[in-house]
Amino acid sequence: MAYQNKNKLKSKWQKLVHEVIFEADTPAGKIFDVLLIVSIAVSVLVVMLESVTAIRLKWGVELNYIEWGFTLLFTLEYILRFISVGHPLKYAGSFFGIVDLLSVLPTFLSLIFYSGHYLTVIRILRVLRIFRILKLADHLGEAKVLANALKASRRKITVFIFSVMTIVVIVGSVMYIIEGEENGFTSIPRSIYWAIVTLTTVGYGDISPKTALGQGLASFVMIVGYAIIAIPTGIVTAEISHQNLKQNISTQSCPECSLEGHDSDARHCKWCGARL
């Protein structure tokens, strides 16, 4: 009986912790999430300030103490999350579970690798929990549509990337022949670097053609660059439209002709007219 009461008490304690830490619909959960996001933002700011030499020389010790305080706080929070769920390993392997773990590990790693604690800026990913606070969880479905669109268009994008790589290799090699080492194009790899910078319209300006023929080729590459930039956007946009169309199609098959592809609100088969 004492063992059962102990388990019952533990379950109530776990339920309470879970309600505060994981739920955003309760007053306590909202307060916890707001305080958590503020703490995350401040801790990231501390790491950023600590990377500034003048601030580190004056306030380095204090910032280090503050950073360790946040790390211990987030470590305690991670432990509470881990033990308050019914399947801890599922939480540990989830996206937020991994992010929560990675947000505390760098500071402990800094005991071995000094610069390791700068990786704690990864904890800014935890601010994604603001979707729960602002009631934006429904928009996560749109993010899934985007992810599916990117996945579906990966082959087209791969072909596009290889095509661009071929173009920059050819253009870089031609520019190397036209300009030569005396104009800064000291090798084909450096010329390919120029082609990439020019094709993407970045234009660092550290190397540029000097001859009329070279400048003409550069102008052509710039114009092509504007056209090429729009291609990946078009590919992904088309896939997003396709994903949205697929969302409106049900998986129900006709009981008469067994064909699929009906609208989600259809009552009759579009192929044979039978009632669905």
Buried (B, 14 or more C-beta within 10 A) or exposed (E): EEEEEEEEEEEEEBEEBBBBBBBBEEEEBBEBBEEBBEBBBEBBBBBEBBEEEEEBEEBEEEBBEBBBEBBEBBBEBBEBBBBBBEEEEEBBEEEBBEBBBBBBBBBEBBEEEEEBBBBBBBBBBBEEBBBBBEEEEEEEEEEEBEEBBBEBBEEBBEEBEEEBEEBBBEBBBBBBEBBBEEBBBBEBEBBBBBBBBBBEEEEEEEBBBEEEEBBEBBEEBEEBBEEBEEBBEEBBEBBBEBBEEEEEEBEBBBEEEEEEBBEEEBEEBEBEEEEB
